[in-house]
Structures are given as structure tokens and as C-alpha cells.
Amino acid sequence: MTTESVNAQVNKLQKHARKNDLKQNAFAESVGSRLEKLQATVDHTGATVDATATSVEVIKNTLVGISSIGQRLLYFINTFPVEMRELLHRVVRSNLQIYTALQQHQAAMPPTPTNLLQSNIRFENGLGVIQELPYEFFRHWEICKKPFPDRLELCKLTQEAIRRPVEGPIPKRTR
């Protein structure tokens, strides 16, 4: 082998070593960035776990307090005569039955026809609360030109409009 061929092979090996070094550096940078992301995720998860543990501790303390109040209340109720406890039990049971019946009745009630109309006027306050009122409430100009200083005044004006007798057909609103 000649010196030139040895030098060529050395140069070739050095180029190959540099390519491998570049690949290894790129891989190391990639692994480093992934490790940084993983560390950030671990830190965030640790903070979340700490916050959750604190919340669980607060809930536990609250439940212990409620349990203590419940035990004291049961002890107090047990000091009542038997007849009074039975009466109290019947009152609570009937209250729950009435509450269930009222919930079922309310769920079965259809919405009022005036709230289903397309001609309703929508009011939205600064908090984003939307209230729809039927067009019929505002067909009289004296109500519409009055400013609404507060919710109570709006309710009074609405009741005033409801009590007013209907005069002829209701004009349709154009869009």
C-alpha cells in the first residue's frame, strides 16, 4: 500500500467519523429536548398531584366535620320521645315525596307558548344573562320609550303590559 492510498483511507475514515459524530450530536440534542419536555411534564404533574392532594385533604376535613355534626344531630334527635321521632320521620318522608312529585310535575309542564314565539325580544345584560320577553309586552310605545334603570323596573313594566287589555290583532314584526 502506498502512502497516498493510506492517506485516502484515513481521510475517508475521518469523514465517516465526523458524519457519525454529527448524527450522534443530533441524536443527543433530540434526546435532550425530549428529556426537557418530559421534565416539564413531570413538574406539571407533580404540581397537579400536590393540588389534588390538598383538595382531597380539604374534602376529608369537611366530611369529618359534617359527620361530626350529623352524629350530634342524631344524638339530639334520639333524645326526643318516640312519638315525636316517628312524626318527624313521617314529615321528612312526605317532604321528599312532595319534592319528587313537584319535580316530575315541573318536568312535564310544556313551556309557555309566548316563550316559543319567534317574535320574542331578547335582552342581554353585561353579564351575558339573556332574557326573552314576548313582543306583545312592548307593542305600546309608552313602555318602549321608558328607560329600564334596573331589573325591578323591568318587572314592573312587564306586569303592567300583561295587565293591559289586548286591542286588535298583534302586528307582525319585520326582520
C-alpha positions as CSV (number, residue, x, y, z in Angstrom):
1,M,0.0,0.0,0.0
2,T,1.2,3.4,-0.8
3,T,1.1,6.4,1.3
4,E,-1.5,8.1,-0.8
5,S,-3.9,5.2,-0.5
6,V,-3.3,5.1,3.3
7,N,-4.0,8.9,3.4
8,A,-7.1,8.5,1.3
9,Q,-8.4,5.7,3.6
10,V,-7.6,7.8,6.7
11,N,-9.4,10.8,5.2
12,K,-12.3,8.5,4.4
13,L,-12.4,7.2,7.9
14,Q,-12.2,10.7,9.3
15,K,-15.1,11.8,7.2
16,H,-17.1,8.8,8.3
17,A,-16.2,9.5,11.9
18,R,-17.4,13.2,11.5
19,K,-20.7,12.0,10.0
20,N,-21.2,9.7,12.9
21,D,-20.3,12.5,15.3
22,L,-22.9,14.8,13.7
23,K,-25.5,12.0,13.9
24,Q,-24.7,11.4,17.5
25,N,-24.8,15.1,18.3
26,A,-28.2,15.4,16.6
27,F,-29.5,12.4,18.4
28,A,-28.1,13.8,21.7
29,E,-29.9,17.1,21.1
30,S,-33.1,15.3,20.2
31,V,-32.9,13.2,23.4
32,G,-32.0,16.3,25.4
33,S,-35.1,18.3,24.2
34,R,-37.3,15.3,24.8
35,L,-35.9,15.0,28.3
36,E,-36.6,18.7,28.9
37,K,-40.2,18.2,27.8
38,L,-40.6,15.2,30.0
39,Q,-39.2,17.1,32.9
40,A,-41.7,19.9,32.3
41,T,-44.5,17.4,32.2
42,V,-43.3,15.7,35.4
43,D,-43.1,19.1,37.1
44,H,-46.6,20.0,36.0
45,T,-47.9,16.6,37.0
46,G,-46.3,17.0,40.4
47,A,-47.9,20.4,40.9
48,T,-51.3,18.9,39.9
49,V,-50.9,16.0,42.3
50,D,-50.0,18.4,45.1
51,A,-53.1,20.5,44.4
52,T,-55.2,17.3,44.2
53,A,-53.8,16.1,47.5
54,T,-54.6,19.4,49.1
55,S,-58.1,19.3,47.7
56,V,-58.6,15.8,49.0
57,E,-57.4,16.8,52.4
58,V,-59.8,19.7,52.5
59,I,-62.7,17.5,51.4
60,K,-61.7,14.9,54.0
61,N,-61.8,17.6,56.8
62,T,-65.1,18.8,55.5
63,L,-66.6,15.4,55.5
64,V,-65.3,14.7,59.0
65,G,-66.9,18.0,60.2
66,I,-70.2,17.1,58.5
67,S,-70.1,13.6,60.1
68,S,-69.5,15.1,63.5
69,I,-72.5,17.5,63.0
70,G,-74.6,14.5,61.9
71,Q,-73.6,12.5,64.9
72,R,-74.5,15.3,67.2
73,L,-77.8,15.8,65.4
74,L,-78.7,12.1,65.7
75,Y,-77.9,12.2,69.4
76,F,-80.1,15.3,69.8
77,I,-83.0,13.7,67.8
78,N,-82.6,10.4,69.9
79,T,-83.4,12.5,73.0
80,F,-86.9,13.2,71.6
81,P,-89.8,10.9,72.6
82,V,-90.5,8.0,70.3
83,E,-93.8,9.6,69.1
84,M,-92.1,12.8,68.1
85,R,-89.3,10.9,66.2
86,E,-91.9,9.0,64.3
87,L,-93.7,12.2,63.5
88,L,-90.5,13.8,62.3
89,H,-89.7,10.8,60.2
90,R,-93.2,11.0,58.5
91,V,-92.7,14.7,57.9
92,V,-89.3,14.2,56.2
93,R,-90.7,11.3,54.1
94,S,-93.7,13.3,53.0
95,N,-91.5,16.3,52.2
96,L,-89.3,14.1,50.0
97,Q,-92.4,12.7,48.3
98,I,-93.8,16.2,47.6
99,Y,-90.4,17.3,46.3
100,T,-90.3,14.4,43.9
101,A,-93.8,15.0,42.7
102,L,-93.1,18.7,42.2
103,Q,-90.0,17.8,40.1
104,Q,-92.0,15.4,38.0
105,H,-94.8,17.9,37.5
106,Q,-92.3,20.7,36.6
107,A,-90.5,18.5,34.1
108,A,-93.9,17.5,32.5
109,M,-95.0,21.1,32.0
110,P,-94.7,22.4,28.5
111,P,-93.1,25.9,28.1
112,T,-95.5,28.8,27.8
113,P,-96.5,29.5,24.2
114,T,-95.3,33.1,24.4
115,N,-91.7,31.9,25.1
116,L,-91.8,29.7,22.0
117,L,-92.6,32.6,19.6
118,Q,-90.0,33.8,17.1
119,S,-91.1,37.3,17.7
120,N,-89.7,37.5,21.2
121,I,-87.4,40.3,22.1
122,R,-84.1,39.2,23.6
123,F,-82.4,41.3,26.3
124,E,-78.8,40.6,27.3
125,N,-77.2,42.3,30.2
126,G,-73.5,42.9,30.8
127,L,-73.0,39.5,32.4
128,G,-74.4,37.7,29.4
129,V,-77.7,36.7,31.0
130,I,-80.3,36.5,28.3
131,Q,-84.0,37.1,28.9
132,E,-86.6,36.8,26.2
133,L,-89.9,38.7,26.5
134,P,-92.8,38.4,24.1
135,Y,-93.3,41.2,21.6
136,E,-96.8,41.8,22.9
137,F,-95.3,43.3,26.1
138,F,-93.7,46.1,24.1
139,R,-96.3,46.9,21.5
140,H,-97.4,50.0,23.4
141,W,-94.9,52.9,22.8
142,E,-95.0,54.4,26.3
143,I,-93.4,51.3,27.7
144,C,-90.7,51.1,25.0
145,K,-89.7,54.7,25.4
146,K,-89.1,54.4,29.1
147,P,-85.6,53.5,30.1
148,F,-85.0,50.4,32.2
149,P,-83.0,51.6,35.2
150,D,-83.0,48.2,36.9
151,R,-84.4,44.7,36.8
152,L,-87.2,45.6,39.3
153,E,-88.4,48.4,37.0
154,L,-88.4,46.0,34.0
155,C,-90.5,43.5,36.0
156,K,-93.0,46.3,36.9
157,L,-93.3,47.4,33.3
158,T,-93.7,43.8,32.2
159,Q,-96.5,43.2,34.7
160,E,-98.1,46.5,33.6
161,A,-98.1,45.4,30.0
162,I,-99.5,42.0,30.8
163,R,-102.5,43.5,32.6
164,R,-103.3,45.9,29.7
165,P,-106.2,44.6,27.6
166,V,-105.5,43.3,24.1
167,E,-106.5,45.8,21.4
168,G,-106.9,44.3,18.0
169,P,-104.5,41.9,16.2
170,I,-100.9,41.8,17.2
171,P,-98.8,43.3,14.4
172,K,-96.1,41.1,13.0
173,R,-92.5,42.2,13.3
174,T,-90.5,42.5,10.1
175,R,-86.9,41.4,10.0
